[in-house]
C-alpha cells in the first residue's frame, strides 16, 4: 500500500476515534446535567435494564462481546425443522428489533432490502441454537431479550426513561423510535451503539490503532 494512502487511512481512523471519545464525553456531561436538574439518574436504570459482561445465562454461556460472532455463525449455519421454526417464531413474536423498533425482531427493516444487521442476526442465531437445544419458546424469548439488552443497552434505558415520562435526549440518548438504523449506524460497532455491520463478520469494536 502506498505511503500516502497509509497516512490518509491512519488520519481517518484517528479522527473516528476522537469523535467517539468526544461523543462519549458529551453524553456523560448531558447525563450529569440532567441529573443535577432533578431528573432520574441513569446509573440505576442501567443497573436495572442492562446486564453486564459475565452475567449468567440459561444456556450457560456468560454474556460477553466475544459471543457475537458465534451467535451470528449459528444464524447462518443452523437450519431448523418445521416444528423448531414454529417454536422460534413464537419466541420472536414478543420482541421488537431495538435498532428499528417499529419492526419486529422476526423481520427487521434491513430485511426489506434483502439484508440483515448483526444486532438482529446475533439474537436470532442465539434463538436458533436454543430451539435446537430443546429450550421452550418463553425461555428463548428471555434469552434473546437478555442478549439484546447487553449489546444495545442504551435503547432499553431510553425506553425506561420514556416510561418514566422523561425525554432520553435530555440525557444524551436517542429516543427509542430513532434507533441505530435510522441514525445511519448500521455499520457502526456494537460497542458504540451501532448494528455491528450487515455482513457475516460482526463489528464489535473499532480497530485499535
Secondary structure as UniProt FT lines:
FT   HELIX           3..36
FT   TURN            37..38
FT   HELIX           42..49
FT   TURN            53..54
FT   TURN            58..59
FT   TURN            65..66
FT   HELIX           67..77
FT   HELIX           82..92
FT   TURN            93..94
FT   TURN            98..99
FT   TURN            101..102
FT   TURN            105..106
FT   HELIX           109..113
FT   HELIX           118..132
FT   TURN            133..134
FT   HELIX           137..151
FT   HELIX           153..163
FT   TURN            164..165
FT   HELIX           168..171
FT   TURN            176..177
FT   HELIX           180..183
FT   TURN            186..187
FT   HELIX           190..192
//
